[in-house]
């Protein structure tokens, strides 16, 4: 599998568009089936998209975050689950650089690029049931961890566990064939059904010391936690992709299937003044949300390029821009995925169309963290110039 040169990245956007169209053709059926996304991940691997943000010096494509976000959005248009899985992939594939040692960064970059490895994770810091203990010259892990998105199909699996006497979560990376890790197949949610985001049970699982990430070169620096901010924005682009997919599906339905109302005085629905008004509002909101996210993406890229020179104040200001973009995309996306039925009509609720999956996917995924706290942080910065507290979500 040969990767294209960096200056041919536009071809990767074209590849993502092709993959997106393929996914769209089977999205309704796969949503009904739920289950594990083997075929989706294999298609991403075949397309050469897995090492997208791995730097070129390690054999990757070397895409910028700005470019990568657009590909996430394109994939999420067709399938919110695949959009989320791929969003996690590009974040996790750089984890070694941000949270690991230089040797770990190089090892994981090269492995991802050479073998087109897929990453999955369960690092939710609020779930503290997974415990790690030292044993001789290694570690053992026992317990349960939830929200293991894509981990059952991942080549490299990232988990966080609690160690007694240590104030911060221990992050470790293990291969998919590590003994004692059991997927409980308990992801039965209304949306994002093909993310396989269920729980894992660990039975005395062996972990090597070099599989525990870190410490990074500058553990107290702002860059060591900046991936949290990037992760918030990549989720925003999944939201935007789902919203855009819903809008495009509604547009196609309205112009080809929807019938004009009996007292509208027009011969087709696309001329109905009320339908036009709705589309005008929804299109404007969608473009505004994309524009705000694009501004945040520029700030993220500028901050990322500074690396360990990034200051805590700069990090906080980017976090505010990302919080604003994520909060707005949430509100706009939920509005679009709800109101599309008003411009399509009663028949559009048929299961065969699957138009409800856009709302179910977005409503499920946007509950990742409360939008009210995003807006609180933004308001606190606007009025008091106080930057947000650094957490996994800010």
C-alpha positions in Angstrom: 0.0 0.0 0.0 1.7 3.2 -1.2 1.0 6.5 0.4 0.9 9.7 -1.8 3.3 12.5 -1.4 2.4 15.3 1.0 1.8 17.8 -1.8 -0.8 15.4 -3.2 -2.9 15.6 -0.1 -5.9 16.8 -2.2 -6.0 13.2 -3.4 -6.6 12.0 0.1 -9.6 14.3 0.3 -10.9 12.8 -2.9 -10.2 9.3 -1.5 -12.2 10.2 1.6 -15.1 11.5 -0.6 -15.1 8.1 -2.4 -15.1 6.2 0.9 -17.8 8.4 2.2 -20.1 7.7 -0.8 -19.4 3.9 -0.3 -20.4 4.1 3.3 -23.5 6.2 2.6 -24.8 3.4 0.3 -24.9 0.9 3.2 -25.3 3.3 6.1 -29.0 2.6 6.8 -28.5 -1.1 6.7 -25.4 -1.1 9.0 -27.2 1.2 11.4 -30.0 -1.3 11.8 -27.6 -4.2 12.2 -25.4 -2.3 14.7 -22.6 -4.7 15.7 -18.8 -4.4 15.2 -17.4 -2.2 12.4 -14.9 -4.6 10.8 -15.8 -3.6 7.3 -15.6 0.1 7.9 -12.1 -0.1 9.5 -10.9 -2.3 6.7 -12.1 0.2 4.1 -10.3 3.0 5.9 -7.1 0.9 6.0 -7.4 0.0 2.3 -7.8 3.6 1.4 -4.6 4.5 3.2 -6.3 6.9 5.6 -5.1 5.5 8.9 -1.6 7.2 9.0 -3.0 10.6 7.9 -1.5 12.8 10.6 1.7 10.7 11.2 4.6 12.9 10.2 6.3 12.2 6.9 9.7 11.5 8.5 8.1 8.4 10.1 6.5 7.3 6.9 3.1 8.9 7.4 1.1 11.3 5.2 1.9 14.3 7.3 -1.5 16.1 7.0 -2.1 19.1 9.1 -5.0 19.2 11.6 -6.9 21.6 9.3 -6.7 19.0 6.5 -7.5 16.1 8.8 -10.6 17.8 10.3 -12.0 18.1 6.8 -11.6 14.4 6.1 -13.3 13.6 9.4 -16.2 15.8 8.4 -16.4 14.1 5.0 -16.6 10.6 6.5 -19.1 11.7 9.2 -21.4 13.0 6.5 -22.1 9.5 5.4 -21.9 7.7 8.7 -21.6 9.2 12.2 -20.1 6.0 13.6 -17.3 5.9 11.1 -16.7 9.6 11.6 -16.2 9.1 15.3 -14.0 6.0 14.9 -11.7 7.9 12.5 -11.7 11.0 14.7 -10.4 8.8 17.5 -7.8 7.3 15.1 -6.1 10.5 14.2 -6.0 11.7 17.9 -4.7 8.4 19.2 -2.1 8.0 16.5 -0.3 11.1 17.8 -0.6 10.2 21.5 3.0 9.0 21.7 4.3 12.4 20.7 2.2 14.4 23.2 2.0 12.0 26.2 4.9 9.6 25.6 8.7 9.6 25.6 10.5 10.4 22.3 11.2 6.7 21.9 7.5 5.9 22.3 6.5 8.6 19.8 8.9 7.2 17.2 7.9 3.6 17.8 4.1 4.2 17.5 4.4 6.6 14.6 6.5 4.1 12.6 4.3 1.1 13.5 1.1 3.0 12.5 2.6 4.2 9.2 4.3 0.9 8.1 1.4 -1.4 9.1 -1.6 0.9 8.7 -2.6 0.2 12.3 -6.0 1.2 13.7 -6.2 2.6 17.2 -9.0 2.3 19.7 -9.4 3.5 23.3 -11.2 3.5 26.6 -9.6 6.3 28.6 -12.6 7.9 30.3 -11.0 9.3 33.5 -14.4 9.4 35.2 -14.6 5.6 35.2 -12.0 4.5 37.9 -12.9 0.8 38.1 -9.8 -0.3 36.1 -6.8 -0.8 38.5 -3.1 -1.2 37.7 -0.6 -2.6 40.1 3.2 -3.1 39.9 4.4 -6.8 40.0 8.1 -7.6 39.9 9.4 -5.8 36.8 6.0 -5.3 35.1 2.4 -4.5 35.9 -1.0 -6.3 36.1 -4.4 -4.8 35.4 -7.8 -5.9 36.7 -11.3 -4.4 36.5 -13.7 -2.9 34.1 -13.5 0.0 31.7 -16.4 1.5 29.7 -16.7 3.5 26.5 -14.1 1.4 24.6 -14.9 3.0 21.2 -13.5 0.9 18.3 -11.2 -0.9 20.7 -12.5 -4.4 19.8 -11.3 -4.0 16.2 -8.1 -2.0 17.1 -4.6 -3.1 16.5 -3.4 -0.9 19.3 -5.6 -0.4 22.4 -5.2 2.5 24.7 -6.6 2.3 28.2 -6.4 4.4 31.4 -6.2 2.8 34.9 -5.9 3.9 38.5 -2.8 3.0 40.5 -2.9 3.3 44.3 -0.9 6.3 45.5 -0.8 7.9 42.1 -2.9 11.1 41.6 -3.3 10.9 37.8 -4.6 8.1 35.5 -2.0 5.7 34.1 -2.3 5.5 30.3 -1.0 2.3 28.6 -1.0 0.9 25.1 -1.4 -2.9 24.5 -1.8 -5.0 21.3 -5.1 -6.6 20.4 -3.9 -10.1 21.2 -3.0 -9.4 24.8 -4.5 -12.2 27.0 -7.1 -11.5 29.6 -8.9 -8.6 27.9 -12.6 -9.4 27.3 -15.0 -7.3 25.3 -18.4 -7.4 26.9 -20.4 -6.6 23.7 -22.8 -4.3 25.7 -23.0 -1.3 23.4 -26.8 -1.2 22.8 -27.4 2.6 22.4 -29.8 4.4 20.3 -27.1 6.1 18.2 -23.5 5.7 17.0 -24.4 2.0 16.9 -21.4 0.9 14.8 -18.8 2.4 17.2 -18.7 -0.7 19.4 -18.3 1.6 22.4 -19.0 -1.1 25.0 -17.0 -2.1 28.1 -14.0 -4.3 28.6 -13.1 -6.5 31.6 -9.5 -7.2 32.5 -8.4 -10.4 34.1 -4.9 -10.0 35.5 -3.6 -8.5 32.2 0.1 -8.2 31.8 1.5 -4.7 30.9 5.2 -4.0 30.2 6.8 -0.8 31.6 7.4 0.6 28.1 3.7 0.2 27.3 2.9 2.8 29.9 3.0 6.2 28.2 5.4 8.9 29.4 6.6 10.9 30.8 6.6 13.4 27.9 9.7 15.7 27.4 7.9 18.6 29.1 5.3 17.1 31.5 4.5 20.5 33.1 4.2 22.3 29.8 1.0 23.3 28.1 1.6 21.1 25.1 1.5 17.9 27.2 -2.3 18.4 27.6 -3.0 20.2 24.3 -4.3 17.0 22.7 -7.4 17.3 24.9 -8.2 20.5 23.1 -7.5 19.0 19.7 -9.8 16.1 20.6 -12.6 18.4 21.4 -12.4 20.0 18.0 -12.2 16.8 16.1 -15.4 15.7 17.8 -16.9 19.0 16.7 -16.1 18.1 13.1 -17.9 14.8 13.5 -20.9 16.8 14.7 -20.6 19.1 11.6 -20.3 16.1 9.3 -23.5 14.5 10.7 -25.4 17.8 10.4 -24.2 18.3 6.9 -25.2 14.7 6.0 -28.6 15.3 7.4 -29.0 18.6 5.4 -27.9 17.0 2.2 -30.2 14.0 2.6 -33.1 16.3 3.4 -32.3 18.4 0.3 -32.3 15.4 -1.9 -35.5 14.1 -0.5 -37.3 17.5 -0.7 -36.4 18.1 -4.3 -37.3 14.5 -5.5 -40.0 13.1 -3.2 -41.7 15.7 -1.1 -45.1 16.9 -2.5 -46.3 20.5 -2.2 -49.0 21.2 0.4 -52.5 21.4 -1.0 -52.9 25.1 -0.3 -49.4 26.2 -1.2 -50.3 27.3 -4.7 -47.0 25.9 -6.1 -46.4 22.8 -8.2 -43.5 21.4 -6.3 -42.2 21.4 -2.8 -39.0 23.2 -3.6 -41.1 26.3 -4.4 -43.0 26.3 -1.2 -42.3 29.6 0.6 -42.2 28.0 4.1 -39.9 25.2 3.0 -37.6 27.8 1.4 -37.6 29.7 4.6 -36.6 26.7 6.6 -33.8 25.8 4.2 -32.6 29.3 4.3 -32.3 29.2 8.1 -30.8 25.7 8.3 -28.2 26.5 5.5 -27.2 29.7 7.2 -26.8 28.0 10.6 -24.7 25.2 9.1 -22.4 27.6 7.3 -21.9 29.7 10.4 -21.1 26.6 12.5 -18.6 25.4 9.9 -17.0 28.9 9.7 -16.6 29.1 13.5 -15.0 25.6 13.6 -12.7 26.6 10.8 -11.4 29.6 12.8 -10.8 27.3 15.8 -9.0 24.9 13.5 -6.6 27.6 12.4 -5.9 28.4 16.0 -5.4 24.7 16.9 -2.9 24.3 14.1 -0.9 27.4 15.1 -0.7 26.2 18.7 0.3 22.7 17.6 3.1 24.0 15.5 4.6 25.7 18.6 5.0 22.3 20.3 6.7 22.6 23.7 7.0 26.4 23.3 3.2 26.7 23.7 2.3 28.7 26.7 -0.5 27.9 29.2 -2.3 31.2 28.2 -2.1 30.4 24.5 -3.5 26.9 25.2 -6.3 28.3 27.3 -7.3 30.8 24.6 -7.4 28.1 22.0 -9.5 26.0 24.3 -12.1 28.8 24.5 -12.3 29.0 20.7 -12.8 25.3 20.5 -15.4 25.3 23.3 -17.4 28.0 21.4 -17.2 26.1 18.1 -18.2 22.8 19.8 -21.2 24.4 21.7 -22.4 26.1 18.6 -22.1 23.0 16.4 -24.0 21.0 19.0 -26.9 23.4 19.0 -27.0 23.9 15.2 -26.6 20.1 14.5 -29.4 19.1 16.8 -31.6 21.8 15.3 -30.9 20.6 11.7 -31.3 16.9 12.5 -34.7 17.6 14.1 -36.1 20.1 11.7 -35.3 18.2 8.5 -38.6 16.3 8.9 -40.5 19.6 8.7 -39.2 20.1 5.1 -39.5 16.5 4.0 -42.9 15.5 5.3 -44.5 12.5 7.0 -43.3 9.8 4.5 -39.7 10.7 5.4 -40.1 9.0 8.7 -40.1 5.5 7.1 -37.5 3.2 8.4 -36.2 2.5 4.9 -34.9 6.1 4.6 -33.1 6.0 7.9 -33.3 9.8 8.3 -33.7 9.5 12.1 -30.1 8.1 12.4 -28.7 11.6 12.0 -30.5 12.8 15.1 -29.9 9.6 17.0 -26.2 9.7 16.2 -25.7 13.4 17.0 -27.8 13.3 20.2 -25.8 10.3 21.4 -22.4 11.7 20.6 -23.1 15.3 21.8 -23.8 14.0 25.3 -20.0 13.2 25.5 -19.8 16.3 27.8 -22.4 18.9 28.8 -22.6 21.9 26.4 -23.6 24.1 29.3 -20.1 23.8 30.8 -18.6 24.8 27.5 -20.7 27.9 27.4 -19.9 28.7 31.0 -16.2 28.6 30.3 -16.7 30.9 27.3 -18.8 33.3 29.3 -16.3 33.3 32.2 -13.5 34.2 29.7 -15.6 36.9 28.0 -16.5 38.6 31.3 -13.7 37.8 33.6 -10.8 36.8 31.3 -10.5 33.5 33.3 -9.2 30.6 31.3 -10.8 27.2 31.7 -9.4 24.6 34.1 -7.4 22.0 32.3 -9.4 18.7 32.1 -9.9 15.9 29.6 -12.7 18.0 28.2 -11.1 21.5 28.1 
